[in-house]
Amino acid sequence: MITLSKLTKEDAKKAAMEFLGIIAMWTDCFFDEKAGARLLKIDEESYEGGDINYDGSTEALESYIEKSDLENSVFVIRIQEIFNFAQTGVWDGVDSINGNNNLEAWISDALLELGTFQNVFGSRPRLSFKDDGVTMLGGKDDPILETLFTITEAARARWNLLERLDLTLDEIALLAGVGIKTVRNAVSSKGPDRLIVAGRQEDKTVVDADEAYRWLLTKRGFTGPFLYEEEPPYNTYETLGQFRHHCYVLRTLAKLEIADLAKQLGWNKSHTQAYNNLENLDVSERLSILTPNTLLELGKFYKSENLNTFVIEGSRILASAVAEYQAKQLFN
Protein backbone atom coordinates (compact mmCIF):
# COMPACT_ATOMS: atom_id res chain seq x y z
CA MET A 1 0.00 0.00 0.00
CA ILE A 2 1.30 3.47 -0.89
CA THR A 3 0.77 6.00 1.90
CA LEU A 4 -0.38 9.40 0.65
CA SER A 5 1.47 11.39 3.32
CA LYS A 6 4.80 9.80 2.36
CA LEU A 7 4.59 10.71 -1.33
CA THR A 8 6.42 13.77 -2.65
CA LYS A 9 5.66 15.99 -5.61
CA GLU A 10 8.73 14.54 -7.32
CA ASP A 11 7.26 11.04 -6.84
CA ALA A 12 4.08 12.24 -8.53
CA LYS A 13 5.95 13.77 -11.46
CA LYS A 14 8.16 10.70 -11.91
CA ALA A 15 5.19 8.30 -11.92
CA ALA A 16 3.27 10.45 -14.43
CA MET A 17 6.25 10.67 -16.78
CA GLU A 18 6.99 6.95 -16.55
CA PHE A 19 3.33 6.20 -17.26
CA LEU A 20 3.34 8.34 -20.40
CA GLY A 21 6.73 6.98 -21.46
CA ILE A 22 5.43 3.41 -21.29
CA ILE A 23 2.25 4.34 -23.17
CA ALA A 24 4.33 6.03 -25.86
CA MET A 25 6.62 3.02 -26.33
CA TRP A 26 3.61 0.69 -26.28
CA THR A 27 2.28 2.39 -29.42
CA ASP A 28 5.19 0.82 -31.32
CA CYS A 29 3.16 -2.39 -31.24
CA PHE A 30 0.27 -0.80 -33.14
CA PHE A 31 1.62 1.85 -35.48
CA ASP A 32 5.28 1.46 -36.34
CA GLU A 33 8.55 1.02 -34.51
CA LYS A 34 9.14 4.78 -34.34
CA ALA A 35 5.69 5.80 -33.07
CA GLY A 36 6.96 6.15 -29.52
CA ALA A 37 9.73 8.49 -30.61
CA ARG A 38 7.22 10.85 -32.18
CA LEU A 39 5.09 10.92 -29.02
CA LEU A 40 8.15 11.41 -26.84
CA LYS A 41 9.43 14.09 -29.25
CA ILE A 42 12.90 12.56 -29.42
CA ASP A 43 15.20 11.67 -32.31
CA GLU A 44 13.65 8.85 -34.38
CA GLU A 45 16.98 7.67 -35.76
CA SER A 46 18.44 6.80 -32.36
CA TYR A 47 15.14 5.45 -30.99
CA GLU A 48 15.09 1.66 -30.69
CA GLY A 49 11.84 1.22 -28.82
CA GLY A 50 10.27 -1.06 -31.38
CA ASP A 51 13.33 -3.30 -31.58
CA ILE A 52 14.15 -3.67 -27.89
CA ASN A 53 13.76 -7.13 -26.38
CA TYR A 54 12.05 -6.10 -23.13
CA ASP A 55 13.36 -8.09 -20.21
CA GLY A 56 12.07 -5.91 -17.39
CA SER A 57 14.93 -3.40 -17.53
CA THR A 58 13.84 0.24 -17.48
CA GLU A 59 17.13 1.69 -18.69
CA ALA A 60 15.87 2.39 -22.22
CA LEU A 61 12.67 3.90 -20.90
CA GLU A 62 14.52 6.13 -18.45
CA SER A 63 16.93 7.38 -21.11
CA TYR A 64 14.09 8.22 -23.49
CA ILE A 65 12.12 9.99 -20.76
CA GLU A 66 15.18 12.05 -19.88
CA LYS A 67 15.44 13.23 -23.51
CA SER A 68 11.68 13.77 -23.91
CA ASP A 69 9.38 16.73 -23.40
CA LEU A 70 7.00 14.76 -21.17
CA GLU A 71 7.29 17.14 -18.22
CA ASN A 72 5.35 19.69 -20.27
CA SER A 73 2.54 17.28 -21.15
CA VAL A 74 -0.98 17.97 -19.88
CA PHE A 75 -1.14 14.78 -17.82
CA VAL A 76 2.15 15.39 -15.99
CA ILE A 77 1.24 19.02 -15.28
CA ARG A 78 -2.19 18.01 -13.98
CA ILE A 79 -0.78 15.34 -11.69
CA GLN A 80 1.73 17.79 -10.25
CA GLU A 81 -0.84 20.54 -9.77
CA ILE A 82 -3.36 18.25 -8.11
CA PHE A 83 -0.78 16.62 -5.84
CA ASN A 84 -0.73 19.33 -3.17
CA PHE A 85 -4.52 19.39 -3.05
CA ALA A 86 -4.66 15.61 -2.79
CA GLN A 87 -2.19 15.60 0.09
CA THR A 88 -3.31 18.65 2.07
CA GLY A 89 -6.69 19.74 0.73
CA VAL A 90 -5.25 23.16 -0.09
CA TRP A 91 -5.02 24.57 -3.63
CA ASP A 92 -2.07 26.81 -4.45
CA GLY A 93 -4.15 28.80 -6.95
CA VAL A 94 -2.22 27.66 -10.03
CA ASP A 95 -3.99 26.29 -13.12
CA SER A 96 -1.40 26.14 -15.89
CA ILE A 97 -3.77 24.47 -18.34
CA ASN A 98 -7.15 26.25 -18.29
CA GLY A 99 -6.28 29.36 -16.28
CA ASN A 100 -9.06 28.92 -13.71
CA ASN A 101 -8.81 31.28 -10.76
CA ASN A 102 -11.19 29.60 -8.33
CA LEU A 103 -11.01 26.24 -6.61
CA GLU A 104 -14.34 24.83 -7.77
CA ALA A 105 -13.68 25.46 -11.47
CA TRP A 106 -10.13 24.16 -11.22
CA ILE A 107 -10.95 20.94 -9.38
CA SER A 108 -13.95 20.26 -11.62
CA ASP A 109 -11.78 20.48 -14.74
CA ALA A 110 -8.95 18.49 -13.17
CA LEU A 111 -11.15 15.64 -11.93
CA LEU A 112 -13.00 15.49 -15.25
CA GLU A 113 -9.76 15.28 -17.22
CA LEU A 114 -8.17 12.74 -14.88
CA GLY A 115 -11.42 10.77 -14.82
CA THR A 116 -10.58 9.36 -18.26
CA PHE A 117 -7.32 7.97 -16.90
CA GLN A 118 -9.16 6.48 -13.90
CA ASN A 119 -11.86 4.89 -16.04
CA VAL A 120 -9.44 3.28 -18.50
CA PHE A 121 -6.80 2.10 -16.03
CA GLY A 122 -8.98 1.55 -12.96
CA SER A 123 -9.07 -2.19 -13.63
CA ARG A 124 -5.24 -2.21 -13.69
CA PRO A 125 -4.93 -3.68 -17.23
CA ARG A 126 -1.57 -5.17 -18.15
CA LEU A 127 0.23 -3.60 -21.11
CA SER A 128 2.60 -6.16 -22.62
CA PHE A 129 5.08 -5.33 -25.35
CA LYS A 130 5.85 -7.41 -28.43
CA ASP A 131 8.70 -9.92 -28.63
CA ASP A 132 8.74 -11.72 -25.26
CA GLY A 133 5.65 -9.89 -24.00
CA VAL A 134 7.05 -8.85 -20.64
CA THR A 135 4.55 -6.69 -18.76
CA MET A 136 5.81 -3.15 -18.25
CA LEU A 137 2.69 -1.61 -16.72
CA GLY A 138 -0.36 -2.88 -14.93
CA GLY A 139 -1.46 -5.38 -12.36
CA LYS A 140 -2.64 -4.99 -8.80
CA ASP A 141 0.68 -3.91 -7.27
CA ASP A 142 2.10 -1.81 -10.10
CA PRO A 143 3.93 1.05 -8.32
CA ILE A 144 3.35 3.56 -11.12
CA LEU A 145 -0.40 3.07 -11.25
CA GLU A 146 -0.65 2.79 -7.46
CA THR A 147 1.06 6.16 -7.06
CA LEU A 148 -1.13 7.85 -9.67
CA PHE A 149 -4.34 6.35 -8.33
CA THR A 150 -3.44 7.25 -4.75
CA ILE A 151 -3.09 10.88 -5.85
CA THR A 152 -6.15 11.10 -8.12
CA GLU A 153 -8.45 9.22 -5.74
CA ALA A 154 -7.25 11.28 -2.78
CA ALA A 155 -7.99 14.50 -4.69
CA ARG A 156 -11.54 13.31 -5.35
CA ALA A 157 -11.96 12.29 -1.70
CA ARG A 158 -10.65 15.68 -0.53
CA TRP A 159 -13.16 17.44 -2.73
CA ASN A 160 -15.99 15.28 -1.39
CA LEU A 161 -14.88 16.21 2.12
CA LEU A 162 -14.82 19.94 1.33
CA GLU A 163 -18.23 19.70 -0.35
CA ARG A 164 -19.56 17.84 2.72
CA LEU A 165 -20.47 14.77 0.68
CA ASP A 166 -20.51 11.26 2.10
CA LEU A 167 -17.22 9.36 1.94
CA THR A 168 -16.73 5.65 1.37
CA LEU A 169 -14.63 3.60 3.76
CA ASP A 170 -11.95 3.28 1.06
CA GLU A 171 -11.76 7.07 0.71
CA ILE A 172 -11.47 7.51 4.47
CA ALA A 173 -8.71 4.90 4.63
CA LEU A 174 -6.83 6.67 1.82
CA LEU A 175 -7.00 10.07 3.51
CA ALA A 176 -6.09 8.61 6.91
CA GLY A 177 -3.11 6.71 5.54
CA VAL A 178 -4.35 3.44 7.03
CA GLY A 179 -5.51 0.13 5.64
CA ILE A 180 -9.17 -0.50 4.92
CA LYS A 181 -9.24 -3.04 7.76
CA THR A 182 -8.53 -0.26 10.27
CA VAL A 183 -11.55 1.72 9.06
CA ARG A 184 -13.81 -1.33 9.06
CA ASN A 185 -12.70 -2.09 12.61
CA ALA A 186 -13.59 1.48 13.61
CA VAL A 187 -17.06 1.04 12.13
CA SER A 188 -17.68 -2.23 13.97
CA SER A 189 -16.06 -1.05 17.22
CA LYS A 190 -18.08 -0.40 20.37
CA GLY A 191 -15.34 1.82 21.76
CA PRO A 192 -15.31 5.61 22.34
CA ASP A 193 -13.87 6.39 18.90
CA ARG A 194 -16.10 4.23 16.74
CA LEU A 195 -16.98 5.55 13.30
CA ILE A 196 -20.71 6.12 12.79
CA VAL A 197 -21.94 5.15 9.31
CA ALA A 198 -24.58 7.09 7.41
CA GLY A 199 -25.86 4.21 5.27
CA ARG A 200 -25.03 2.75 1.87
CA GLN A 201 -24.65 4.26 -1.59
CA GLU A 202 -24.20 2.12 -4.69
CA ASP A 203 -23.71 -0.88 -2.42
CA LYS A 204 -20.90 0.82 -0.50
CA THR A 205 -20.92 1.80 3.16
CA VAL A 206 -20.61 5.57 3.53
CA VAL A 207 -19.95 8.01 6.36
CA ASP A 208 -21.15 11.61 6.36
CA ALA A 209 -18.47 14.25 5.91
CA ASP A 210 -18.60 15.66 9.45
CA GLU A 211 -18.21 12.26 11.11
CA ALA A 212 -15.51 11.21 8.64
CA TYR A 213 -13.61 14.43 9.28
CA ARG A 214 -13.91 14.02 13.04
CA TRP A 215 -12.37 10.56 12.82
CA LEU A 216 -9.70 11.64 10.32
CA LEU A 217 -8.47 14.39 12.63
CA THR A 218 -7.48 11.73 15.18
CA LYS A 219 -5.20 9.93 12.72
CA ARG A 220 -1.52 10.78 12.31
CA GLY A 221 -1.56 9.92 8.63
CA PHE A 222 -4.23 12.55 7.88
CA THR A 223 -2.50 15.62 6.49
CA GLY A 224 -5.25 18.19 7.01
CA PRO A 225 -6.41 20.77 6.53
CA PHE A 226 -8.23 22.03 9.63
CA LEU A 227 -11.54 23.08 8.09
CA TYR A 228 -13.42 24.58 11.00
CA GLU A 229 -13.99 28.31 11.26
CA GLU A 230 -16.70 27.98 13.88
CA GLU A 231 -17.98 25.56 16.49
CA PRO A 232 -19.33 22.23 15.15
CA PRO A 233 -23.16 22.14 15.43
CA TYR A 234 -23.66 19.07 17.62
CA ASN A 235 -27.13 18.47 19.09
CA THR A 236 -26.12 15.23 20.78
CA TYR A 237 -23.11 12.93 21.01
CA GLU A 238 -23.34 9.33 19.90
CA THR A 239 -19.81 8.56 21.08
CA LEU A 240 -17.26 9.97 23.50
CA GLY A 241 -15.13 10.60 20.42
CA GLN A 242 -17.68 13.13 19.14
CA PHE A 243 -17.64 15.04 22.44
CA ARG A 244 -13.86 14.92 22.46
CA HIS A 245 -13.94 16.33 18.91
CA HIS A 246 -16.20 19.21 20.01
CA CYS A 247 -13.72 20.06 22.79
CA TYR A 248 -10.73 19.75 20.47
CA VAL A 249 -12.24 22.04 17.81
CA LEU A 250 -13.16 24.71 20.37
CA ARG A 251 -9.64 24.63 21.82
CA THR A 252 -8.04 24.74 18.36
CA LEU A 253 -10.21 27.68 17.30
CA ALA A 254 -9.13 29.47 20.49
CA LYS A 255 -5.49 28.73 19.52
CA LEU A 256 -4.69 27.29 22.93
CA GLU A 257 -2.55 24.40 24.03
CA ILE A 258 -4.01 22.29 26.84
CA ALA A 259 -1.53 23.77 29.33
CA ASP A 260 -2.61 27.31 28.36
CA LEU A 261 -6.28 26.38 28.67
CA ALA A 262 -5.71 24.88 32.13
CA LYS A 263 -3.86 28.00 33.25
CA GLN A 264 -6.62 30.36 32.07
CA LEU A 265 -9.29 28.29 33.81
CA GLY A 266 -7.24 27.80 36.95
CA TRP A 267 -7.36 24.01 36.76
CA ASN A 268 -5.33 21.94 39.17
CA LYS A 269 -3.19 19.00 38.10
CA SER A 270 -6.07 16.50 38.42
CA HIS A 271 -8.41 18.55 36.23
CA THR A 272 -5.69 19.07 33.63
CA GLN A 273 -4.86 15.37 33.51
CA ALA A 274 -8.55 14.47 33.23
CA TYR A 275 -8.95 16.82 30.27
CA ASN A 276 -5.80 15.40 28.70
CA ASN A 277 -7.31 11.94 29.05
CA LEU A 278 -10.49 13.12 27.34
CA GLU A 279 -8.66 14.50 24.31
CA ASN A 280 -6.61 11.30 24.14
CA LEU A 281 -9.77 9.19 24.56
CA ASP A 282 -8.12 7.49 27.52
CA VAL A 283 -11.18 6.28 29.41
CA SER A 284 -10.85 5.80 33.17
CA GLU A 285 -12.51 6.95 36.40
CA ARG A 286 -10.43 10.11 36.12
CA LEU A 287 -12.94 11.44 33.57
CA SER A 288 -15.48 11.82 36.41
CA ILE A 289 -13.45 14.86 37.50
CA LEU A 290 -14.94 16.65 34.50
CA THR A 291 -18.21 17.46 36.25
CA PRO A 292 -21.16 19.39 34.77
CA ASN A 293 -19.86 22.51 36.53
CA THR A 294 -16.46 22.02 34.88
CA LEU A 295 -18.10 21.67 31.46
CA LEU A 296 -20.28 24.73 32.11
CA GLU A 297 -17.19 26.76 32.98
CA LEU A 298 -15.40 25.45 29.88
CA GLY A 299 -18.35 26.14 27.58
CA LYS A 300 -18.77 29.68 28.89
CA PHE A 301 -15.05 30.30 28.47
CA TYR A 302 -15.35 29.38 24.78
CA LYS A 303 -18.65 31.30 24.50
CA SER A 304 -20.18 28.14 23.05
CA GLU A 305 -23.30 28.68 20.98
CA ASN A 306 -24.38 25.15 21.87
CA LEU A 307 -23.87 25.48 25.62
CA ASN A 308 -26.81 23.27 26.62
CA THR A 309 -25.65 20.48 24.34
CA PHE A 310 -22.05 20.88 25.44
CA VAL A 311 -22.87 20.64 29.15
CA ILE A 312 -25.87 18.29 29.29
CA GLU A 313 -24.95 15.90 26.49
CA GLY A 314 -21.27 16.12 27.38
CA SER A 315 -22.02 15.17 30.99
CA ARG A 316 -24.19 12.28 29.82
CA ILE A 317 -21.59 10.79 27.50
CA LEU A 318 -18.81 11.21 30.09
CA ALA A 319 -20.91 9.53 32.78
CA SER A 320 -21.77 6.70 30.40
CA ALA A 321 -18.11 6.16 29.51
CA VAL A 322 -17.04 6.11 33.16
CA ALA A 323 -19.88 3.76 34.15
CA GLU A 324 -18.98 1.35 31.34
CA TYR A 325 -15.33 1.47 32.39
CA GLN A 326 -16.23 0.70 36.01
CA ALA A 327 -18.47 -2.18 34.97
CA LYS A 328 -15.71 -3.71 32.87
CA GLN A 329 -13.30 -3.52 35.82
CA LEU A 330 -15.57 -5.89 37.74
CA PHE A 331 -14.63 -8.64 35.32
CA ASN A 332 -10.89 -7.94 35.16
Secondary structure, DSSP 4 states (H G I P E B T S, - for coil): ---GGG--HHHHHHHHHHHHHHHHHHGGGTS-TTHHHHHHT--TTT--GGG---SS--HHHHHHHHHS-GGGSHHHHHHHHHHHHHHHS---S--TTT---SHHHHHHHHHHHHHHHHHHHTT---EE-STT--EEE-STT-HHHHHHHHHHHHHHHHHHHHTT--EEHHHHHHHHTS-HHHHHHHHH--STTPPPP-EEETTEEEE-HHHHHHHHTT-TT-------SS----S--SSHHHHHHHHHHHHHHTT--HHHHHHHHT--HHHHHHHHHHHTT--SGGGGGS-HHHHHHHHHHHT-TTHHIIIIIHHHHHHHHHHHHHHHHTT-
